[in-house]
Amino acid sequence: AYNPARIDVGSIGFSGELDNIIISSLYVCFQAIQNVDNKFLWQFFHTFQFNRSVKNNVEGGIRNYLFYENFSKINIAVPSNIKKKKKISSCLSSLDELIETYSQKLELLKDHKKGLMQYLFPHEGEKVPKHRFKHFENYEEWKYINGDKLFDSISNKNHNSDLPILSITQEYGAIPREKINYTVIATENSIENYKVVEKGDFIISLRSFQGGIEYSNYQGICSPAYVILRKKVMLDDMFFKYYFKSDLYIRHLNI
């Protein structure tokens, strides 16, 4: 089944083992009429070839649509031997299962890290965290220091536009756009106003209220819409990379 208005972004689904289910009337529902392995078809619908065919057959103005009349005209490469179809689908399905397993493990580790951060940083109004490593149990209380005592706001636009353009992301931090296939058309005049980012700088992103103060492992340039913070005293970069993502600090940002 697929949504005619969303198939160009991969909105297509397979019922699998589910039976006696209903879906919205906005969707197109179809099934194979020949002896074709359903799982093989499901894998084919995720290929570059199929997605390219979809883009070549959509119609519309502001929003693209692929109605069944055009969908049914798309050629599908199918091996003549049913065993080949099953072998291909089995191979790819096993990888899907492996990816799902590791994805679940990754989510568990993220939850574990998030929970651990609640104990390694002090809570509101407290001066010691709930968990202290054994060798630091008797050390002094933590201090609260205003950010302007630790960082300067930098606005250096002295470059020849030859540095990589950085994307400021919550998933990867500050990272060159080409490393994440992120394309934004920018004119030469606009790039001239971009700010220089040095390795070790922090960037206050446009989504800072969600914890979007990002660390840069790269030298590059970024949009002047961002605020660049550079340490003015000796401090541990990685500590602040995590501290800026803590619930306590994000609550302070929201205030």
N, C-alpha and C positions, 0 to 999 in steps of 0.2 A: 504494500500500500504506500501511496505517496501523496504529498500535498502539492498540487500543481503550481502553487505560488512559491514553494520553498525547495523544490527538487534541485534547483541550480546551486544550492548550498548543502546538498547531500541529504535532504529530508526524504529518506525512503526507508521503509521498515519491512521486516519479515516476521510473520506470526510464529514461525518455528513449530514447536510442539503444542502451542496453544490452540484450543478448539472452542467453538461456540462463543465467540467474542464479537463485540460490536465496536465500530469506529464512527467518527463524525462523517456526515454526508459530504463534507468538504473534500474528503480524500477520495482518490481513485484506487480501487481495489482490483487486483487482477491475479490470475494464476496461469501456470504453464499448461498448455494443451498437448504437448508432446512429452516423450519420455526424456525429460531433462531433469537432472538432479537439482532440487531446489537450493541446496546449500552452494552448489556451483554457481547458480544464478546470483545468489546473495553476495558471493565474493566478487563476481563480475561487476555488479552494480557499484562496487567501490573502486574500480580501476580508473586510471587516468583516461583510457580510451572511452569508457562510458561517459565520464564527466565531460569530456570534450564534445561528445555527440549530443549530450543534453544542452550544452551551451549553444550548439549550432542549430538546435531545433526549437528553442524557446521563442515565444512571441509576446508582445506587449510593449508598454511604454515605460511608465515609472516603475512598475513591477513586472518581472518576467514570469510567464506561465508556460507550462508544458502539459497540454491536455493529452488525453490518451491517444487521440488520432495521430498526433505527432510522435508520441512516445512509441507507438507500435511500429513506426517506420524505422526505428533505430536498429541497425544490424548488430547481432550478437554472435560473437565467435564461439562456436560450440564444437568440441571434439566429437567425431562420429562414434567413438567407442565409449560406452557408458562407464567402463572401468576407469578410463582416463579422467572423466569428469569427477568421479568419486574420489580418485587419488588426489587430484588438484584441490578439491574442496576439503578433503580430510587434512591435507598438509596445511592449508591456510587456516582451517578451523582450529587445529591444534595450537597454532601460533596465537590465535585470538584468545584461546583459553589460558595460555601461558601469560599473555599480556594482562588479562583480567586478574590472574592470580597475583602478579607483581604489582598491579595497580592497587589491589586491596592491601597488600603489604605496605605499599608506599603511603596510603591513607592512614594506616595504623601508626606508622612511624611519625607522620605529621601530627597526629593527635597526641602521641607520646611527647613529642618535642613541645607542643603547645602547652600541655599539662606541666611539663618540667619547668618551662619558663615562668609559670605562676609561683614556683617555689624558689627559683634562683634569683629573682628580683624582689625587692621589698614591695609590700602592698601599700595602699594609700595611708599616709600618716605614720608609717613604720620606718625604722632606720636599720633594720637587719632583715634579710630574707628568711623565709621559713626553713629553707634548707641551706646549710653551710657545709662546704667540704671539710673533711676532718681536720686538715692542717690549718684551717682558718677559723675554727670555732671560737677562739678567744681573741680574735682581732677586733679592732675598734669598729664603731658604728659607721654606717655609710653616711656620706655628706650629700646634701642637695646644693647644686651649683647652677646658677643661671647659664643658659646656653651661650650668651654673648661673652662669657668668660672663657669658653672653650673653643668657639668657632667664630670665624669672620665670614661675612657675606661677600662673595667674590663676583665681579662682573667684568671679566677680562675678555674683550672682543678683538684682541690683537692676534689675528691669524690670517693666513692666506687661503682659507677655505680648503686647505689640503689635508685637514685632519678628518678622520671618520666621523660621520654624524651618529650620535648616540640616541637610542630610544630609551626612555626612562620607564621601566616596566616593574610591576610588582612581582612578577614571576622570576625575572632574570636580573633585576637591578638595572644599572646603566650598562647598556650593551650596544655595540655597533649594529646598525639596522640590518646590514647584510647577513649577520649571523642568525637572524630570526626571520629572514625573508619578509621584512616589514618595509613596504614601499610607500613613501609619501613624496609627492612632487613638490619641490621647493625651488624657487627662483634663485639665481645667483645673488641678486640684491638682498633677498631675505637671509641667505646664508651668511652674508657679510656681517649681519647683526647677531649671529649666534655667539654664545658664550663658550669660552675654553674651559674644558673640564680636565683636571689632572687626576691621575691614578691616586686613589685614597680620598677623593672628595665625596661629600654627601650631597644629594640633590633632593630638594623638597619638590615632590611631584604634584600634579594637579589633583591627585587623590590622596593627599596627605592625611585626610581625616580617617582613612582606612589603614593608616600605618604606612603611607607611601613616602617615607624618607629613604631613598635608595642609595646604595653604596656603589662606587665606580671602581672597577678593576682595570679601567682603560683610560687612556688619554684620548680626547676627542672634543667635539663641539656639540652643543645642544641648544634648543630653542631658547630665546630670551625670556620666554614665559616662565622658565624654571628659576628657582633660587638655588645657588650653589654655595655650600658651606665648606670651608677649609679650616682644618684644625690650627689653632694659634699656639697651642701648648702640646707637649708630648702626651699622647694618650694612645690607648689600644684601639685601633680601628675596629677590630672584630667585636669587641665588647659593645661598642656603640651601634654596630650593625644590628646586633640582636636586641639591644636595649630599646632602640627606636621602633622595634616591632612588638614590644611588650604591651600588655593591656593597660598597665599603669600609664605609660607614656602616651598611648593613643587616646586615653581618656583626657589627659592634659591637653592634647592637641584639640580635641573637640570643644573643650571649655574655652 
